[in-house]
Protein backbone atom coordinates (compact mmCIF):
# COMPACT_ATOMS: atom_id res chain seq x y z
CA UNK A 1 0.00 0.00 0.00
CA UNK A 2 1.31 3.43 -0.97
CA UNK A 3 1.06 6.24 1.59
CA UNK A 4 1.69 9.71 0.20
CA UNK A 5 2.71 12.58 2.51
CA UNK A 6 -0.12 14.01 4.59
CA UNK A 7 -1.37 17.31 3.25
CA UNK A 8 -4.67 17.75 5.04
CA UNK A 9 -7.10 16.18 7.50
CA UNK A 10 -7.56 12.45 6.94
CA UNK A 11 -10.88 11.07 5.64
CA UNK A 12 -11.60 9.20 8.87
CA UNK A 13 -11.31 12.38 10.93
CA UNK A 14 -13.52 14.23 8.46
CA UNK A 15 -16.06 11.41 8.59
CA UNK A 16 -16.03 11.41 12.40
CA UNK A 17 -16.56 15.18 12.46
CA UNK A 18 -19.55 14.93 10.10
CA UNK A 19 -21.10 12.09 12.09
CA UNK A 20 -20.70 14.13 15.26
CA UNK A 21 -22.47 17.05 13.58
CA UNK A 22 -25.33 14.78 12.45
CA UNK A 23 -25.69 13.29 15.92
CA UNK A 24 -25.67 16.73 17.50
CA UNK A 25 -28.39 17.89 15.12
CA UNK A 26 -30.54 14.88 16.02
CA UNK A 27 -30.12 15.51 19.75
CA UNK A 28 -31.05 19.19 19.42
CA UNK A 29 -34.14 18.24 17.41
CA UNK A 30 -35.16 15.67 20.02
CA UNK A 31 -34.88 18.25 22.80
CA UNK A 32 -36.96 20.82 20.90
CA UNK A 33 -39.69 18.28 20.15
CA UNK A 34 -39.67 16.98 23.71
CA UNK A 35 -40.02 20.51 25.09
CA UNK A 36 -43.19 20.98 22.98
CA UNK A 37 -44.39 17.36 23.14
CA UNK A 38 -47.93 18.47 24.09
CA UNK A 39 -48.29 20.01 20.63
CA UNK A 40 -47.87 16.66 18.84
CA UNK A 41 -50.45 13.94 18.32
CA UNK A 42 -49.69 10.24 18.35
CA UNK A 43 -51.92 7.65 16.69
CA UNK A 44 -52.23 5.98 20.09
CA UNK A 45 -53.21 9.33 21.66
CA UNK A 46 -51.30 8.51 24.84
CA UNK A 47 -48.79 11.40 24.65
CA UNK A 48 -45.17 11.43 23.54
CA UNK A 49 -42.37 9.95 25.58
CA UNK A 50 -38.69 10.82 25.14
CA UNK A 51 -38.29 7.73 22.99
CA UNK A 52 -41.23 8.85 20.82
CA UNK A 53 -39.58 12.24 20.36
CA UNK A 54 -36.31 10.61 19.34
CA UNK A 55 -38.18 8.34 16.92
CA UNK A 56 -40.02 11.31 15.36
CA UNK A 57 -36.79 13.31 15.05
CA UNK A 58 -34.94 10.49 13.29
CA UNK A 59 -37.69 9.58 10.79
CA UNK A 60 -38.33 13.26 10.07
CA UNK A 61 -34.70 14.30 9.54
CA UNK A 62 -34.09 11.23 7.36
CA UNK A 63 -37.20 12.17 5.29
CA UNK A 64 -38.79 8.78 6.01
CA UNK A 65 -41.91 10.21 7.70
CA UNK A 66 -44.43 7.46 8.58
CA UNK A 67 -47.13 9.95 9.66
CA UNK A 68 -47.89 8.23 12.96
CA UNK A 69 -46.75 11.34 14.88
CA UNK A 70 -47.82 14.75 13.59
CA UNK A 71 -47.71 18.36 14.86
CA UNK A 72 -51.20 19.31 16.04
CA UNK A 73 -50.87 22.81 17.53
CA UNK A 74 -49.91 26.06 15.87
CA UNK A 75 -46.69 26.30 17.90
CA UNK A 76 -45.62 22.77 16.94
CA UNK A 77 -46.28 23.47 13.27
CA UNK A 78 -44.35 26.75 13.49
CA UNK A 79 -41.39 24.89 14.99
CA UNK A 80 -41.55 22.40 12.09
CA UNK A 81 -41.52 25.22 9.55
CA UNK A 82 -38.78 27.30 11.19
CA UNK A 83 -36.50 24.58 12.56
CA UNK A 84 -37.38 20.98 11.63
CA UNK A 85 -37.48 21.58 7.86
CA UNK A 86 -34.13 23.47 7.70
CA UNK A 87 -32.66 20.83 10.04
CA UNK A 88 -33.83 18.12 7.62
CA UNK A 89 -32.07 19.85 4.73
CA UNK A 90 -28.90 20.31 6.80
CA UNK A 91 -28.98 16.66 7.86
CA UNK A 92 -29.14 15.53 4.23
CA UNK A 93 -26.29 17.88 3.30
CA UNK A 94 -24.14 16.33 6.03
CA UNK A 95 -24.85 12.76 4.90
CA UNK A 96 -24.45 13.45 1.17
CA UNK A 97 -21.36 15.58 1.83
CA UNK A 98 -19.78 12.72 3.79
CA UNK A 99 -20.30 10.31 0.90
CA UNK A 100 -18.87 12.79 -1.60
CA UNK A 101 -15.93 13.48 0.72
CA UNK A 102 -14.95 9.80 0.82
CA UNK A 103 -15.36 9.32 -2.94
CA UNK A 104 -13.45 12.46 -3.90
CA UNK A 105 -10.69 11.62 -1.40
CA UNK A 106 -10.20 8.23 -3.05
CA UNK A 107 -10.12 9.87 -6.48
CA UNK A 108 -7.60 12.50 -5.35
CA UNK A 109 -5.40 9.86 -3.78
CA UNK A 110 -5.41 7.81 -6.99
CA UNK A 111 -4.57 10.93 -8.99
CA UNK A 112 -1.69 11.83 -6.66
CA UNK A 113 -0.28 8.29 -6.85
CA UNK A 114 -0.41 8.35 -10.67
CA UNK A 115 1.32 11.75 -10.77
CA UNK A 116 3.94 10.56 -8.28
CA UNK A 117 4.70 7.46 -10.36
CA UNK A 118 5.17 9.51 -13.53
CA UNK A 119 7.74 11.75 -11.84
CA UNK A 120 9.56 8.98 -9.94
CA UNK A 121 13.05 8.31 -11.29
CA UNK A 122 16.58 8.00 -9.90
CA UNK A 123 15.15 7.89 -6.39
CA UNK A 124 16.58 6.30 -3.26
CA UNK A 125 14.69 3.54 -1.44
CA UNK A 126 15.15 3.28 2.33
CA UNK A 127 14.16 -0.15 3.68
CA UNK A 128 13.32 0.40 7.34
CA UNK A 129 12.49 3.63 9.15
CA UNK A 130 13.96 2.84 12.53
CA UNK A 131 16.93 4.57 14.14
CA UNK A 132 19.33 3.73 11.28
CA UNK A 133 16.79 4.52 8.59
CA UNK A 134 15.95 7.92 10.05
CA UNK A 135 19.66 8.75 10.39
CA UNK A 136 20.25 7.79 6.74
CA UNK A 137 17.36 10.00 5.63
CA UNK A 138 18.65 12.90 7.74
CA UNK A 139 22.09 12.56 6.14
CA UNK A 140 20.56 12.63 2.65
CA UNK A 141 18.53 15.73 3.45
CA UNK A 142 21.57 17.48 4.96
CA UNK A 143 23.44 17.03 1.68
CA UNK A 144 20.61 18.69 -0.24
CA UNK A 145 18.87 15.57 -1.55
CA UNK A 146 15.28 16.17 -2.63
CA UNK A 147 12.76 14.74 -0.16
CA UNK A 148 10.42 13.85 -3.03
CA UNK A 149 13.05 11.42 -4.37
CA UNK A 150 13.22 9.39 -1.16
CA UNK A 151 10.86 6.42 -0.78
CA UNK A 152 10.47 4.63 2.54
CA UNK A 153 9.57 0.93 2.74
CA UNK A 154 8.30 0.06 6.21
CA UNK A 155 6.07 -2.66 7.66
CA UNK A 156 5.59 -1.26 11.17
CA UNK A 157 2.47 0.86 11.56
CA UNK A 158 4.24 3.31 13.87
CA UNK A 159 7.10 3.72 11.40
CA UNK A 160 4.67 4.27 8.52
CA UNK A 161 2.86 7.02 10.43
CA UNK A 162 6.11 8.69 11.45
CA UNK A 163 7.57 8.68 7.92
CA UNK A 164 4.31 9.89 6.39
CA UNK A 165 4.02 12.69 8.95
CA UNK A 166 7.58 13.73 8.05
CA UNK A 167 6.52 14.25 4.45
CA UNK A 168 7.87 11.08 2.80
CA UNK A 169 6.19 8.65 0.42
CA UNK A 170 5.84 5.33 2.26
CA UNK A 171 5.30 1.85 0.84
CA UNK A 172 3.72 -0.21 3.61
CA UNK A 173 4.84 -3.82 3.48
CA UNK A 174 7.67 -6.30 3.90
CA UNK A 175 10.73 -5.25 1.88
CA UNK A 176 11.71 -8.90 1.40
CA UNK A 177 8.74 -9.31 -0.97
CA UNK A 178 9.19 -8.56 -4.66
CA UNK A 179 5.72 -7.01 -4.98
CA UNK A 180 6.49 -4.42 -2.31
CA UNK A 181 9.81 -3.42 -3.91
CA UNK A 182 8.14 -3.19 -7.30
CA UNK A 183 5.62 -0.77 -5.77
CA UNK A 184 8.62 1.39 -4.92
CA UNK A 185 9.83 1.06 -8.55
CA UNK A 186 13.10 -0.55 -7.50
CA UNK A 187 14.17 -1.18 -11.12
CA UNK A 188 14.42 2.55 -11.83
CA UNK A 189 15.86 3.71 -8.51
CA UNK A 190 19.35 5.08 -7.97
CA UNK A 191 20.21 3.03 -4.90
CA UNK A 192 18.69 1.01 -2.07
CA UNK A 193 19.64 1.58 1.56
CA UNK A 194 18.83 -1.38 3.80
CA UNK A 195 18.47 -0.29 7.42
CA UNK A 196 16.47 -3.07 9.05
CA UNK A 197 16.83 -4.24 12.66
CA UNK A 198 17.61 -7.87 11.74
CA UNK A 199 20.59 -9.13 9.76
CA UNK A 200 18.62 -12.02 8.22
CA UNK A 201 16.07 -9.56 6.85
CA UNK A 202 18.90 -7.46 5.36
CA UNK A 203 20.26 -10.52 3.55
CA UNK A 204 16.83 -11.43 2.12
CA UNK A 205 16.19 -7.86 0.97
CA UNK A 206 19.61 -7.72 -0.69
CA UNK A 207 18.97 -10.95 -2.58
CA UNK A 208 15.53 -9.75 -3.66
CA UNK A 209 16.83 -6.38 -4.88
CA UNK A 210 19.66 -8.01 -6.80
CA UNK A 211 17.23 -10.43 -8.45
CA UNK A 212 14.81 -7.69 -9.46
CA UNK A 213 17.44 -5.27 -10.76
CA UNK A 214 19.97 -7.74 -12.20
CA UNK A 215 22.64 -6.08 -10.06
CA UNK A 216 22.22 -2.69 -11.79
CA UNK A 217 21.20 -0.81 -8.62
CA UNK A 218 23.66 0.07 -5.86
CA UNK A 219 22.84 -1.63 -2.56
CA UNK A 220 24.05 -0.21 0.76
CA UNK A 221 23.26 -2.34 3.81
CA UNK A 222 23.81 -2.12 7.55
CA UNK A 223 24.31 -5.19 9.74
CA UNK A 224 24.71 -5.67 13.44
CA UNK A 225 27.32 -8.44 13.47
CA UNK A 226 30.67 -8.49 11.67
CA UNK A 227 30.26 -12.15 10.71
CA UNK A 228 27.25 -11.31 8.54
CA UNK A 229 29.05 -8.64 6.51
CA UNK A 230 30.69 -11.19 4.18
CA UNK A 231 27.32 -12.89 3.63
CA UNK A 232 25.77 -9.57 2.61
CA UNK A 233 28.64 -8.91 0.20
CA UNK A 234 28.09 -12.32 -1.38
CA UNK A 235 24.35 -11.60 -1.58
CA UNK A 236 24.99 -8.54 -3.75
CA UNK A 237 25.48 -5.58 -1.43
CA UNK A 238 28.00 -3.07 -2.78
CA UNK A 239 28.69 -1.49 0.60
CA UNK A 240 28.19 -3.01 4.05
CA UNK A 241 28.36 -1.02 7.28
CA UNK A 242 28.74 -3.01 10.51
CA UNK A 243 26.99 -0.92 13.14
CA UNK A 244 28.18 -2.85 16.21
CA UNK A 245 31.88 -2.89 15.33
CA UNK A 246 31.80 0.73 14.16
CA UNK A 247 30.19 1.79 17.42
CA UNK A 248 32.75 -0.28 19.32
CA UNK A 249 35.69 1.36 17.58
CA UNK A 250 34.26 4.80 18.31
CA UNK A 251 33.83 3.85 21.97
CA UNK A 252 37.45 2.66 22.06
CA UNK A 253 38.66 5.93 20.52
CA UNK A 254 36.65 7.87 23.08
CA UNK A 255 38.48 6.03 25.87
CA UNK A 256 42.03 6.03 24.52
CA UNK A 257 42.09 9.23 22.45
CA UNK A 258 39.12 11.48 23.33
CA UNK A 259 39.99 14.30 20.87
CA UNK A 260 39.83 11.88 17.92
CA UNK A 261 36.15 11.15 18.47
CA UNK A 262 35.43 14.88 18.32
CA UNK A 263 37.23 15.09 14.98
CA UNK A 264 35.33 12.08 13.59
CA UNK A 265 32.01 13.49 14.77
CA UNK A 266 32.86 16.87 13.26
CA UNK A 267 33.73 15.26 9.91
CA UNK A 268 30.44 13.33 9.81
CA UNK A 269 28.24 16.31 10.71
CA UNK A 270 27.52 18.59 7.72
CA UNK A 271 27.34 22.31 8.38
CA UNK A 272 29.61 22.22 11.44
CA UNK A 273 33.36 22.81 11.23
CA UNK A 274 35.08 20.29 8.95
CA UNK A 275 33.34 17.90 6.57
CA UNK A 276 34.31 15.11 4.22
CA UNK A 277 33.49 15.94 0.60
CA UNK A 278 34.09 14.48 -2.83
CA UNK A 279 34.62 16.00 -6.26
CA UNK A 280 35.92 15.04 -9.68
CA UNK A 281 39.54 15.78 -10.51
CA UNK A 282 40.01 18.87 -12.65
CA UNK A 283 41.94 18.79 -15.90
CA UNK A 284 44.72 20.96 -14.48
CA UNK A 285 45.21 18.49 -11.60
CA UNK A 286 45.83 15.42 -13.79
CA UNK A 287 49.36 14.07 -13.33
CA UNK A 288 49.94 15.87 -10.02
CA UNK A 289 50.49 14.39 -6.61
CA UNK A 290 47.27 14.85 -4.54
CA UNK A 291 49.37 15.98 -1.60
CA UNK A 292 50.66 18.91 -3.66
CA UNK A 293 47.19 20.39 -4.04
CA UNK A 294 45.90 23.23 -1.92
CA UNK A 295 42.89 21.06 -1.08
CA UNK A 296 43.55 18.59 1.74
CA UNK A 297 42.99 15.32 -0.15
CA UNK A 298 42.80 12.19 2.00
CA UNK A 299 42.00 9.56 -0.65
CA UNK A 300 41.52 8.93 -4.37
CA UNK A 301 38.72 6.88 -5.85
CA UNK A 302 39.71 5.29 -9.13
CA UNK A 303 37.28 3.05 -11.04
CA UNK A 304 35.33 2.40 -7.87
CA UNK A 305 38.35 1.52 -5.72
CA UNK A 306 39.77 3.63 -2.90
CA UNK A 307 43.46 4.48 -3.19
CA UNK A 308 44.92 5.56 0.16
CA UNK A 309 47.60 8.23 0.04
CA UNK A 310 49.67 6.97 2.95
CA UNK A 311 52.94 5.08 2.64
CA UNK A 312 55.95 5.62 0.39
CA UNK A 313 54.19 4.88 -2.93
CA UNK A 314 53.70 7.96 -5.09
CA UNK A 315 50.18 8.29 -6.46
CA UNK A 316 49.34 10.74 -9.24
CA UNK A 317 45.92 11.93 -10.30
CA UNK A 318 44.44 10.46 -13.47
CA UNK A 319 41.50 11.54 -15.61
CA UNK A 320 38.22 10.35 -14.08
CA UNK A 321 39.56 10.14 -10.50
CA UNK A 322 37.42 11.31 -7.63
CA UNK A 323 39.08 13.27 -4.84
CA UNK A 324 37.98 12.78 -1.25
CA UNK A 325 38.99 15.85 0.69
CA UNK A 326 38.35 17.79 3.89
CA UNK A 327 36.76 21.20 3.63
CA UNK A 328 35.60 23.92 5.98
CA UNK A 329 31.86 23.35 6.08
CA UNK A 330 30.79 26.33 8.19
CA UNK A 331 28.56 28.59 6.13
CA UNK A 332 29.05 26.48 3.00
CA UNK A 333 25.84 25.28 1.30
CA UNK A 334 25.30 21.52 1.27
CA UNK A 335 26.68 19.87 -1.84
CA UNK A 336 28.27 16.49 -2.34
CA UNK A 337 29.30 15.94 1.26
CA UNK A 338 30.03 12.29 1.86
C-alpha positions in Angstrom: 0.0 0.0 0.0 1.3 3.4 -1.0 1.1 6.2 1.6 1.7 9.7 0.2 2.7 12.6 2.5 -0.1 14.0 4.6 -1.4 17.3 3.2 -4.7 17.8 5.0 -7.1 16.2 7.5 -7.6 12.4 6.9 -10.9 11.1 5.6 -11.6 9.2 8.9 -11.3 12.4 10.9 -13.5 14.2 8.5 -16.1 11.4 8.6 -16.0 11.4 12.4 -16.6 15.2 12.5 -19.5 14.9 10.1 -21.1 12.1 12.1 -20.7 14.1 15.3 -22.5 17.0 13.6 -25.3 14.8 12.5 -25.7 13.3 15.9 -25.7 16.7 17.5 -28.4 17.9 15.1 -30.5 14.9 16.0 -30.1 15.5 19.8 -31.0 19.2 19.4 -34.1 18.2 17.4 -35.2 15.7 20.0 -34.9 18.2 22.8 -37.0 20.8 20.9 -39.7 18.3 20.1 -39.7 17.0 23.7 -40.0 20.5 25.1 -43.2 21.0 23.0 -44.4 17.4 23.1 -47.9 18.5 24.1 -48.3 20.0 20.6 -47.9 16.7 18.8 -50.5 13.9 18.3 -49.7 10.2 18.4 -51.9 7.6 16.7 -52.2 6.0 20.1 -53.2 9.3 21.7 -51.3 8.5 24.8 -48.8 11.4 24.7 -45.2 11.4 23.5 -42.4 9.9 25.6 -38.7 10.8 25.1 -38.3 7.7 23.0 -41.2 8.8 20.8 -39.6 12.2 20.4 -36.3 10.6 19.3 -38.2 8.3 16.9 -40.0 11.3 15.4 -36.8 13.3 15.1 -34.9 10.5 13.3 -37.7 9.6 10.8 -38.3 13.3 10.1 -34.7 14.3 9.5 -34.1 11.2 7.4 -37.2 12.2 5.3 -38.8 8.8 6.0 -41.9 10.2 7.7 -44.4 7.5 8.6 -47.1 9.9 9.7 -47.9 8.2 13.0 -46.8 11.3 14.9 -47.8 14.7 13.6 -47.7 18.4 14.9 -51.2 19.3 16.0 -50.9 22.8 17.5 -49.9 26.1 15.9 -46.7 26.3 17.9 -45.6 22.8 16.9 -46.3 23.5 13.3 -44.3 26.7 13.5 -41.4 24.9 15.0 -41.6 22.4 12.1 -41.5 25.2 9.6 -38.8 27.3 11.2 -36.5 24.6 12.6 -37.4 21.0 11.6 -37.5 21.6 7.9 -34.1 23.5 7.7 -32.7 20.8 10.0 -33.8 18.1 7.6 -32.1 19.9 4.7 -28.9 20.3 6.8 -29.0 16.7 7.9 -29.1 15.5 4.2 -26.3 17.9 3.3 -24.1 16.3 6.0 -24.8 12.8 4.9 -24.4 13.4 1.2 -21.4 15.6 1.8 -19.8 12.7 3.8 -20.3 10.3 0.9 -18.9 12.8 -1.6 -15.9 13.5 0.7 -15.0 9.8 0.8 -15.4 9.3 -2.9 -13.4 12.5 -3.9 -10.7 11.6 -1.4 -10.2 8.2 -3.0 -10.1 9.9 -6.5 -7.6 12.5 -5.4 -5.4 9.9 -3.8 -5.4 7.8 -7.0 -4.6 10.9 -9.0 -1.7 11.8 -6.7 -0.3 8.3 -6.8 -0.4 8.4 -10.7 1.3 11.8 -10.8 3.9 10.6 -8.3 4.7 7.5 -10.4 5.2 9.5 -13.5 7.7 11.7 -11.8 9.6 9.0 -9.9 13.1 8.3 -11.3 16.6 8.0 -9.9 15.2 7.9 -6.4 16.6 6.3 -3.3 14.7 3.5 -1.4 15.1 3.3 2.3 14.2 -0.2 3.7 13.3 0.4 7.3 12.5 3.6 9.1 14.0 2.8 12.5 16.9 4.6 14.1 19.3 3.7 11.3 16.8 4.5 8.6 15.9 7.9 10.0 19.7 8.7 10.4 20.3 7.8 6.7 17.4 10.0 5.6 18.6 12.9 7.7 22.1 12.6 6.1 20.6 12.6 2.6 18.5 15.7 3.4 21.6 17.5 5.0 23.4 17.0 1.7 20.6 18.7 -0.2 18.9 15.6 -1.6 15.3 16.2 -2.6 12.8 14.7 -0.2 10.4 13.9 -3.0 13.1 11.4 -4.4 13.2 9.4 -1.2 10.9 6.4 -0.8 10.5 4.6 2.5 9.6 0.9 2.7 8.3 0.1 6.2 6.1 -2.7 7.7 5.6 -1.3 11.2 2.5 0.9 11.6 4.2 3.3 13.9 7.1 3.7 11.4 4.7 4.3 8.5 2.9 7.0 10.4 6.1 8.7 11.4 7.6 8.7 7.9 4.3 9.9 6.4 4.0 12.7 8.9 7.6 13.7 8.1 6.5 14.2 4.4 7.9 11.1 2.8 6.2 8.7 0.4 5.8 5.3 2.3 5.3 1.9 0.8 3.7 -0.2 3.6 4.8 -3.8 3.5 7.7 -6.3 3.9 10.7 -5.2 1.9 11.7 -8.9 1.4 8.7 -9.3 -1.0 9.2 -8.6 -4.7 5.7 -7.0 -5.0 6.5 -4.4 -2.3 9.8 -3.4 -3.9 8.1 -3.2 -7.3 5.6 -0.8 -5.8 8.6 1.4 -4.9 9.8 1.1 -8.6 13.1 -0.5 -7.5 14.2 -1.2 -11.1 14.4 2.6 -11.8 15.9 3.7 -8.5 19.3 5.1 -8.0 20.2 3.0 -4.9 18.7 1.0 -2.1 19.6 1.6 1.6 18.8 -1.4 3.8 18.5 -0.3 7.4 16.5 -3.1 9.1 16.8 -4.2 12.7 17.6 -7.9 11.7 20.6 -9.1 9.8 18.6 -12.0 8.2 16.1 -9.6 6.8 18.9 -7.5 5.4 20.3 -10.5 3.6 16.8 -11.4 2.1 16.2 -7.9 1.0 19.6 -7.7 -0.7 19.0 -10.9 -2.6 15.5 -9.7 -3.7 16.8 -6.4 -4.9 19.7 -8.0 -6.8 17.2 -10.4 -8.4 14.8 -7.7 -9.5 17.4 -5.3 -10.8 20.0 -7.7 -12.2 22.6 -6.1 -10.1 22.2 -2.7 -11.8 21.2 -0.8 -8.6 23.7 0.1 -5.9 22.8 -1.6 -2.6 24.0 -0.2 0.8 23.3 -2.3 3.8 23.8 -2.1 7.6 24.3 -5.2 9.7 24.7 -5.7 13.4 27.3 -8.4 13.5 30.7 -8.5 11.7 30.3 -12.2 10.7 27.2 -11.3 8.5 29.1 -8.6 6.5 30.7 -11.2 4.2 27.3 -12.9 3.6 25.8 -9.6 2.6 28.6 -8.9 0.2 28.1 -12.3 -1.4 24.4 -11.6 -1.6 25.0 -8.5 -3.7 25.5 -5.6 -1.4 28.0 -3.1 -2.8 28.7 -1.5 0.6 28.2 -3.0 4.0 28.4 -1.0 7.3 28.7 -3.0 10.5 27.0 -0.9 13.1 28.2 -2.9 16.2 31.9 -2.9 15.3 31.8 0.7 14.2 30.2 1.8 17.4 32.7 -0.3 19.3 35.7 1.4 17.6 34.3 4.8 18.3 33.8 3.8 22.0 37.5 2.7 22.1 38.7 5.9 20.5 36.7 7.9 23.1 38.5 6.0 25.9 42.0 6.0 24.5 42.1 9.2 22.4 39.1 11.5 23.3 40.0 14.3 20.9 39.8 11.9 17.9 36.1 11.2 18.5 35.4 14.9 18.3 37.2 15.1 15.0 35.3 12.1 13.6 32.0 13.5 14.8 32.9 16.9 13.3 33.7 15.3 9.9 30.4 13.3 9.8 28.2 16.3 10.7 27.5 18.6 7.7 27.3 22.3 8.4 29.6 22.2 11.4 33.4 22.8 11.2 35.1 20.3 8.9 33.3 17.9 6.6 34.3 15.1 4.2 33.5 15.9 0.6 34.1 14.5 -2.8 34.6 16.0 -6.3 35.9 15.0 -9.7 39.5 15.8 -10.5 40.0 18.9 -12.7 41.9 18.8 -15.9 44.7 21.0 -14.5 45.2 18.5 -11.6 45.8 15.4 -13.8 49.4 14.1 -13.3 49.9 15.9 -10.0 50.5 14.4 -6.6 47.3 14.8 -4.5 49.4 16.0 -1.6 50.7 18.9 -3.7 47.2 20.4 -4.0 45.9 23.2 -1.9 42.9 21.1 -1.1 43.5 18.6 1.7 43.0 15.3 -0.2 42.8 12.2 2.0 42.0 9.6 -0.6 41.5 8.9 -4.4 38.7 6.9 -5.8 39.7 5.3 -9.1 37.3 3.1 -11.0 35.3 2.4 -7.9 38.4 1.5 -5.7 39.8 3.6 -2.9 43.5 4.5 -3.2 44.9 5.6 0.2 47.6 8.2 0.0 49.7 7.0 3.0 52.9 5.1 2.6 55.9 5.6 0.4 54.2 4.9 -2.9 53.7 8.0 -5.1 50.2 8.3 -6.5 49.3 10.7 -9.2 45.9 11.9 -10.3 44.4 10.5 -13.5 41.5 11.5 -15.6 38.2 10.3 -14.1 39.6 10.1 -10.5 37.4 11.3 -7.6 39.1 13.3 -4.8 38.0 12.8 -1.2 39.0 15.9 0.7 38.3 17.8 3.9 36.8 21.2 3.6 35.6 23.9 6.0 31.9 23.4 6.1 30.8 26.3 8.2 28.6 28.6 6.1 29.1 26.5 3.0 25.8 25.3 1.3 25.3 21.5 1.3 26.7 19.9 -1.8 28.3 16.5 -2.3 29.3 15.9 1.3 30.0 12.3 1.9 
